[in-house]
Amino acid sequence: MAERALASLATQTMPPEQFEVIFVDNSPANPKAEDLRCRIHSGSYSGLQIRYIAEPVQGLSRARNAGLNACNSNVIAYLDDDAIAHPHWLENLASVFASSSPAVGAAGGKVLPLWESDRPPWLSDKLLPYLSIVDWEIPQGTLPQHLYLAGANIAYSVTALRNIDGFRTDLGRTGTSLAGNEEIAACDLIRAAGFDIRYCPEAIVEHTVSRDRVTQPWFRRRLFWQAISDQIMGGRRMPPGWAYAPEQYLAMVPPGARQVSSMFTHEDDPVRFHAQCKAIYVLSQRLFHGEWR
């Protein structure tokens, strides 16, 4: 998929001499990556200035920190290898950082889905953020604190990000884990340092939603890992109205089946499946706190 990401950078409206692509390979020992490495080194992506870096220690935060350490510019923009940037992506992000009052510490924009398979009817819009799909439907400006930017489409002031020592390596995807919150943690610290966090809806990327993520077991794991990530961050505030989600979900279940195992059964109805996911998140939080009710 990285080929499509690189191809999208080759079609940016920002002149190629004004930016450098730092390609961080977090699986350099994978033989499947050899062809892509050869194409990068041979200059197959015409016009792009590409620097290849290997980061053998697994972890999304470690890969992003490797890119940060290698960066020679004032702004660093991150694009996932399974994402495609719209042509004006870099130009729009750069224009946000040109503002100086207050200084911008981070900015990001819309992340739209590229479905590998049909979207199932049980997948409600309320669950799309767990696929890193972001469209806040607000104008360009300061991002409200209750909203966030997605790592598939985010840029930082290099100074601001280095001042907080980059991304926390105890957060973010590693191997088969679905941990997250590394961008949220970074933005929280950057905001606390006095920088502005901006939303730029004109900066758009499309993010691949693979078939394996459009399953109910994947979403249950995703909500479980979200609870873990929030605990690592000190127990971030639970979303409003979620405190009694397990009880609310079980109230939807026939009386004879009201048990924890019902939270792992298939749901055809999108409202009920969303309620099930909320219940798994809250139940996980309770377990982490030694509570069971």
N, C-alpha and C positions, 0 to 999 in steps of 0.2 A: 504493500500500500504506500510505502514511502515514495515510490516513483511518482504517484499522482500528487503528493504534497510538494515534491520538488518541482514538478512541472507547473504547478499553480504559482510557485514563487518566480518562475521564469517568465510569467505573463503579467507581473505586477506593473502598474503604471508608474511607480517610483523607478527612476533610472537605475539600472543594475550596478552602476559604479557608486551609488550612494548607500548600498547596504551589502553586508556579507552574510552568507548562510553558514552557520555552524551546525554541522550534522553530528549529533552525539549518538554513537552506537553503544547501546547498553547490553548488547549480546554479541560482542565481537568474536566469540568462539563459535557462533552458530554458522555452519557451512553455507546455509541459505543466504547469508548476508554478503558472501564473497562477491557475487556478481554485482550487487549494488555498489560495494566499495570500489570495485574495478571501474565502474561507470563514472563514479564521482572523481576518482583519481585521473581518469582519462579525459575529463572535461566534456562528458557526454551532454551535460545540461548547459547548452550554449548560452553564453552571456553571464551566467551566474558565477559569483565568487564563492566557492564552497570550500570550507575547511572541515576535514574529517577528524573527529576525536573519538577515541575508544574509552568507555568507562566500564570496566569489567565488573565492578561491584553492582549487583542488581538493586534497582530501586529508582522510581521516577524522580524523587527529590534529588537523589545523587546525580542522575543524568542531567537534571536541570541546573544543579550547582556546577557541574563540569562545564556546561555552556556558559554560565555566568563567569566562572573563573577565566575562561578563554576570551571573553568579550572585550573588544577594544573601543566600543562606542559608548555614547551616553545613555542610549535606550536599548533594551533587549526585548524582543517579542518572541513568544513561544507559540509554536504550532505543532500539534500532535502529528505523528507519522501517518495516521489514518484520517487526516483532515485535508480539506481543499480550501485554500484561501481565494476569496473573490479578488478580482484584479486591483481594486482600490484599497485592499486591506491595509497594507503597510502605509500608504499615503495618508489614509484617514487616521490611523493610530499616531503617526508622526505629527499630524496637525494638532492633536490633543496635547502632546507634550510641548508644543511650541508656546502654549499658554504659560504664563509665569506667575499668576496671582490667583490663588495660591499655587505653589509648586506642585506639579502632578507627580505622584509617586507610583501610580499604577493605573492602567486603563485597559478596557476590553470591550468586546461588542457581542453581537448575536452569534449563536452557534445553532445552526439549523441541521435537521437530521437528513442523513443519506441512508435510507433503509435498504439493507441487503435482502430482506424478505418483507412480506406484507406485514403491516402493523396489525397486531391482533386486536380484536374488539374489546378484550378485557383490560387493555392498557389505556388508562385515562390520562388526560393532559396533566393531572396533578403529579403523576409519576415521571414525567419526562425529564425534570431536572436531575433525576438520578442516572440519566443517560448522558449527562453533561449538555443537555439541550437548554439553551438560554435565549429568551426573547422577552425582556421585561416590559416592552411596550411603553417606554418612557423616553423623553427626548434626551439628547446629549447633555450631559452635565454631571454634577456630583452624584455619585452612587449612594442612595440611602443605606444606612448601616444595616438594615435588616435584609438587604439584597447582597448578591455576591457576583464575582466574575468566574468564568470557567477556565480551567487550565488549557483547554484546547484553543483558546483565543484570548490571550492576555499578554500585556507588555508592562515593563517596569522601568523606572529610572534606575540605572545601574548603581548609582550612588546610594539611593534609598535601599535597594535590595542588598547591597554589600554591607551597608551599615547594620543590618539585622542578621548578618551572616548567612544570607540566602535562605533556602527552604529547610525546614525541619526534616531530618531524615527518619524520625520516628513516625512521620505521617506520610501519606501518599502510597500509591501502588508499589508492591514488592512481590514478585513472583505471582502466586495465585491469590494473594490477599486483595480485597477490594477496599482497603483503607483509603481515606481521602483527607480533605481539609487542609492540605499543605498550602494551597493558594489563599484560603481564608485566613490561616494563621499569619501568613506573610503580610496580607493586606491589613489585618488588625494592627500589627506592629508598625507598619508604615504609616497608617492613619494616626496612631498614637504619637508618632514622631512629628506630627504636624503637616504631613503631606496630604494632598487631595487624592481621592480615588474616583476615577471618572468612568462613566458608561458612554460608549460611542456606538449607537446602533448601526451606523453606516459602515463600521468595520465588521465584515461578515465572513464567517467560515462555515463550511459544511462538514459535518462530522459523521463518519461511518458508524452506523448502528449494526453491528454484526448479528448474525442469526443466533449465536449462542447467548446473546444478551436479551433477546426477546422471548424469554421463557419465565415462567413464574418462579421456579427454583432460583434463577439468577437474581431476581428482584428480592426474594426473601434473604438471600446472602448479602445483597447490597445494603438492605436496611439493617441487618445485623452488624455489618462492618461500619455503617454510618454511626451506629450507637457506640462501637469501639472507638472510632475516630473522635467522636464528641467527648468521650471519657478521657482520652489522651490529652485533649485540649482543656481538661479541667471540668468536664461536664457542661458543655455549652447549653444554653437555655433550650428547653424542649419547645417545639413549635406550639403555638397557642391552640388549646383545645385537644391536645394529644394525651393529657395526663391519664385519662381513663380509657384509652383506646382498646386495651384487651377486653375490658368489660363491655364496651360498646360493640366490639366485633362479636363476642360470644352471644350477645343479645340477639344477633341476627341468625344465629345457628339454632337448628331445632333442639329443644330441651334435652333430648337423649344423647346429643353429640357435643354438648358444651364442655369440652376439655381442651387442654393445650394442643393435642395432636390435630385438632380441627384447624389450627392456624397454618397447617402445612398441607391442606387439601386444595385441590384445584377449584378455582372460582371463575365462572363464566361472566359474571356481572362485574363491570368495571368499578362500581361503587363499593361492592363487597370486597373485591380484591384490594382496592386502595385501603379499605378499613383493615384488612388482614395485614397488610404491610405496616401500617401504623402500629398495630397491636404487637407485631414482632419487634419493632424498634423499642417500644415502651417496655415490653417484657424483658428485653435484653438489658435495658437501663436498670430495671429493678433488680435483676440478677447481679449486675455489677455492684450494686449497692447493698447486696445481701438481703434484699426484700423479696417477698413472695406473697402476693395477695391477688 
